[in-house]
Amino acid sequence: MGTVTAQLQTGAVHQRCEKTVKELRRALGLSPTGADVLLQVDLTQTGSKESNALIKVLRCQHKNTPKDEQSGSELARHDECFRGVMGVGVFNGKKDCAQELMGWFKCYFG
């Protein structure tokens, strides 16, 4: 599978999650307070600094925005995959959680 990227519009992030966006910016090698409004994260790198920082942003969004059934099930799917990949190296024959992370990401950022 090739690179799968998530493009995050920083203005779409809940106000309480701005700190996690700064962490994501640092993980991507950008200035924490820079003017970039579109951040791109490679989702095929499960466990990387960048994808873990994006997960923090998503967890914060989940905590601070109205929840629906889909976001909860996508969170559960991602967590199950993450545990499998980080534990034994595979989840349902895959070596990354790009699809699960993208499904969860789309719940909040389309």
LUMBAKE-469489 format. One line per field, with one value per atom (N, C-alpha, C, O): x, y, z; atom name. Coordinates in steps of 0.05 Angstrom, whole numbers, plus 5000, padded with zeros to 4 digits. Example, Ala and Ser with C-alpha at 12.3 -4.5 7.8 and 13.67 -1.06 7.14 Angstrom:
! residues 2
X = c(5264 5246 5264 5285 5257 5273 5258 5268)
Y = c(4886 4910 4934 4934 4955 4979 5001 5023)
Z = c(5156 5156 5156 5169 5142 5143 5157 5161)
atom = c(N CA C O N CA C O)
! end
This chain:
! residues 110
X = c(5017 5000 5018 5038 5011 5026 5021 5008 5031 5027 4998 4986 4987 4960 4964 4975 4955 4959 4932 4912 4932 4909 4917 4939 4899 4904 4887 4862 4899 4885 4883 4904 4860 4856 4857 4839 4877 4880 4857 4852 4844 4821 4797 4779 4796 4774 4776 4758 4799 4804 4791 4791 4779 4766 4787 4810 4778 4795 4812 4835 4799 4814 4836 4852 4836 4856 4879 4896 4881 4903 4930 4949 4933 4958 4967 4990 4948 4955 4963 4979 4951 4959 4987 5003 4995 5023 5042 5063 5034 5051 5053 5075 5031 5031 5050 5066 5048 5065 5095 5111 5102 5129 5138 5160 5120 5126 5131 5147 5118 5122 5146 5152 5160 5183 5176 5193 5152 5144 5144 5145 5144 5142 5115 5095 5114 5089 5068 5044 5078 5059 5060 5052 5068 5070 5043 5022 5045 5020 5008 4987 5022 5011 4984 4981 4964 4938 4930 4910 4946 4941 4964 4986 4960 4981 4976 4954 4997 4995 5010 5033 4996 5008 5006 4984 5028 5028 5016 5027 4993 4979 4989 4982 5006 5017 5039 5048 5048 5070 5059 5064 5045 5033 5055 5075 5050 5069 5090 5106 5090 5109 5102 5079 5121 5117 5094 5077 5093 5073 5045 5026 5042 5016 5006 4982 5025 5017 5007 4989 5020 5011 4984 4967 4978 4952 4931 4909 4938 4919 4912 4889 4932 4926 4906 4888 4909 4890 4862 4842 4860 4834 4822 4798 4838 4827 4816 4796 4830 4821 4795 4776 4793 4768 4746 4723 4751 4731 4721 4697 4739 4732 4716 4699 4721 4710 4689 4680 4680 4659 4636 4641 4612 4590 4598 4608 4592 4598 4575 4551 4581 4560 4569 4592 4552 4558 4581 4598 4583 4604 4632 4650 4635 4661 4670 4694 4651 4658 4667 4686 4653 4660 4687 4702 4692 4717 4740 4762 4736 4756 4762 4786 4742 4746 4761 4779 4753 4767 4797 4814 4802 4830 4846 4868 4834 4848 4855 4876 4836 4840 4863 4880 4863 4884 4911 4931 4911 4936 4949 4973 4932 4943 4954 4975 4941 4951 4977 4996 4978 5003 5026 5048 5021 5043 5050 5073 5032 5037 5051 5074 5037 5048 5057 5069 5052 5062 5042 5047 5019 4999 4971 4967 4952 4924 4908 4909 4895 4880 4897 4888 4922 4940 4954 4969 4948 4959 4981 4981 5000 5022 5019 5037 4996 4991 4961 4945 4954 4926 4916 4900 4926 4920 4889 4878 4877 4848 4832 4813 4839 4824 4828 4809 4853 4858 4844 4834 4844 4830 4800 4787 4788 4760 4753 4733 4770 4766 4770 4755 4791 4797 4774 4767 4761 4739 4714 4698 4712 4689 4690 4669 4713 4716 4724 4717 4739 4751 4744 4758 4722 4712 4731 4725)
Y = c(4977 5000 5025 5025 5045 5069 5087 5079 5111 5130 5140 5146 5140 5151 5175 5173 5199 5222 5234 5233 5246 5261 5290 5297 5306 5335 5348 5348 5360 5372 5402 5416 5413 5442 5450 5443 5465 5471 5488 5486 5503 5519 5502 5512 5477 5460 5445 5431 5449 5435 5450 5475 5435 5448 5465 5458 5487 5506 5492 5499 5474 5460 5442 5432 5437 5418 5432 5420 5458 5473 5464 5464 5456 5446 5421 5418 5403 5378 5384 5370 5405 5413 5423 5417 5438 5447 5423 5424 5403 5379 5365 5356 5364 5353 5369 5357 5395 5412 5406 5404 5404 5398 5370 5368 5351 5324 5324 5308 5342 5345 5362 5366 5372 5389 5418 5432 5427 5454 5471 5460 5497 5514 5510 5509 5508 5504 5526 5522 5550 5572 5583 5606 5567 5577 5582 5577 5592 5600 5578 5581 5555 5533 5525 5519 5524 5516 5488 5477 5476 5449 5431 5434 5412 5394 5367 5356 5354 5328 5308 5312 5285 5264 5238 5231 5223 5197 5177 5172 5165 5147 5119 5102 5113 5085 5080 5057 5100 5097 5094 5111 5072 5067 5067 5053 5082 5084 5106 5110 5120 5141 5165 5168 5183 5207 5223 5234 5225 5241 5229 5243 5203 5191 5190 5193 5186 5187 5215 5218 5236 5264 5269 5282 5258 5260 5246 5256 5223 5208 5225 5225 5239 5257 5279 5285 5290 5310 5297 5309 5274 5260 5253 5256 5244 5238 5263 5262 5285 5310 5319 5327 5316 5323 5306 5315 5280 5261 5269 5267 5278 5285 5312 5315 5330 5357 5364 5387 5345 5351 5330 5309 5337 5318 5291 5290 5270 5243 5231 5236 5216 5200 5171 5165 5154 5126 5119 5102 5132 5126 5133 5117 5156 5164 5144 5138 5135 5116 5089 5077 5080 5054 5056 5037 5079 5083 5085 5074 5098 5099 5070 5063 5054 5027 5010 4995 5013 4999 5006 4989 5032 5041 5030 5020 5032 5022 4992 4984 4977 4948 4943 4926 4957 4954 4963 4949 4986 4996 4976 4972 4965 4945 4921 4910 4912 4889 4895 4879 4918 4925 4930 4921 4944 4950 4926 4924 4907 4883 4862 4856 4850 4827 4835 4818 4859 4869 4868 4880 4855 4854 4855 4849 4864 4865 4857 4872 4835 4825 4825 4832 4817 4814 4840 4840 4862 4888 4896 4888 4912 4921 4950 4962 4963 4990 4994 4977 5016 5022 5047 5062 5050 5074 5076 5097 5054 5055 5061 5077 5049 5054 5082 5095 5092 5120 5140 5160 5134 5152 5152 5173 5129 5128 5145 5159 5143 5159 5189 5206 5195 5223 5236 5259 5221 5231 5238 5254 5225 5231 5260 5272 5272 5299 5319 5343 5310 5329 5322 5331 5307 5302 5289 5283)
Z = c(5000 5000 5000 5014 4985 4983 5007 5027 5006 5027 5028 5007 5052 5056 5074 5096 5066 5082 5091 5076 5114 5124 5123 5132 5113 5112 5133 5130 5152 5175 5172 5172 5170 5170 5199 5215 5207 5236 5247 5271 5230 5240 5247 5260 5239 5244 5271 5279 5284 5310 5333 5333 5351 5375 5390 5391 5401 5415 5437 5440 5451 5473 5463 5478 5437 5425 5412 5399 5415 5402 5412 5396 5437 5447 5432 5426 5427 5412 5384 5372 5372 5345 5345 5326 5365 5367 5369 5357 5384 5386 5359 5352 5344 5317 5299 5284 5301 5284 5291 5272 5316 5324 5313 5303 5315 5305 5275 5264 5261 5232 5225 5201 5245 5240 5233 5221 5241 5235 5261 5283 5257 5280 5294 5280 5320 5334 5330 5333 5324 5320 5292 5288 5273 5245 5233 5244 5208 5194 5177 5166 5176 5159 5170 5194 5153 5163 5153 5162 5136 5126 5133 5122 5151 5159 5147 5147 5136 5123 5140 5147 5145 5162 5146 5136 5145 5132 5151 5173 5144 5162 5161 5177 5141 5139 5159 5161 5173 5192 5220 5238 5225 5251 5273 5270 5294 5316 5313 5331 5290 5287 5304 5313 5308 5323 5311 5326 5285 5271 5274 5281 5269 5272 5301 5306 5320 5348 5356 5372 5345 5350 5339 5351 5315 5303 5320 5323 5331 5348 5373 5381 5383 5406 5398 5414 5374 5365 5363 5372 5351 5348 5375 5379 5394 5420 5434 5447 5430 5442 5428 5442 5402 5388 5398 5403 5402 5411 5438 5444 5455 5483 5484 5501 5465 5467 5446 5445 5430 5411 5415 5427 5406 5409 5395 5373 5409 5399 5385 5391 5365 5351 5350 5357 5342 5342 5324 5331 5301 5282 5293 5290 5306 5316 5338 5339 5354 5375 5363 5373 5343 5331 5315 5314 5303 5288 5308 5303 5331 5352 5361 5364 5366 5375 5354 5361 5329 5307 5306 5304 5308 5307 5331 5327 5355 5379 5377 5384 5366 5363 5343 5348 5321 5301 5313 5309 5326 5337 5357 5356 5374 5393 5378 5385 5356 5341 5327 5328 5313 5298 5317 5312 5339 5357 5374 5384 5377 5393 5377 5382 5358 5344 5315 5301 5307 5281 5259 5238 5263 5242 5254 5278 5238 5246 5221 5201 5222 5198 5173 5151 5176 5154 5145 5126 5158 5151 5171 5194 5161 5179 5187 5199 5181 5189 5194 5187 5206 5212 5196 5206 5172 5156 5151 5154 5144 5138 5163 5162 5185 5210 5220 5229 5218 5226 5208 5218 5182 5163 5169 5167 5175 5182 5206 5207 5226 5251 5245 5254 5229 5222 5207 5212 5189 5173 5190 5182 5213 5231 5240 5244 5242 5251 5230 5232 5211 5191 5163 5144 5159 5132 5114 5091)
atom = c(N CA C O N CA C O N CA C O N CA C O N CA C O N CA C O N CA C O N CA C O N CA C O N CA C O N CA C O N CA C O N CA C O N CA C O N CA C O N CA C O N CA C O N CA C O N CA C O N CA C O N CA C O N CA C O N CA C O N CA C O N CA C O N CA C O N CA C O N CA C O N CA C O N CA C O N CA C O N CA C O N CA C O N CA C O N CA C O N CA C O N CA C O N CA C O N CA C O N CA C O N CA C O N CA C O N CA C O N CA C O N CA C O N CA C O N CA C O N CA C O N CA C O N CA C O N CA C O N CA C O N CA C O N CA C O N CA C O N CA C O N CA C O N CA C O N CA C O N CA C O N CA C O N CA C O N CA C O N CA C O N CA C O N CA C O N CA C O N CA C O N CA C O N CA C O N CA C O N CA C O N CA C O N CA C O N CA C O N CA C O N CA C O N CA C O N CA C O N CA C O N CA C O N CA C O N CA C O N CA C O N CA C O N CA C O N CA C O N CA C O N CA C O N CA C O N CA C O N CA C O N CA C O N CA C O N CA C O N CA C O N CA C O N CA C O N CA C O N CA C O N CA C O N CA C O N CA C O N CA C O N CA C O N CA C O N CA C O N CA C O N CA C O N CA C O)
! end
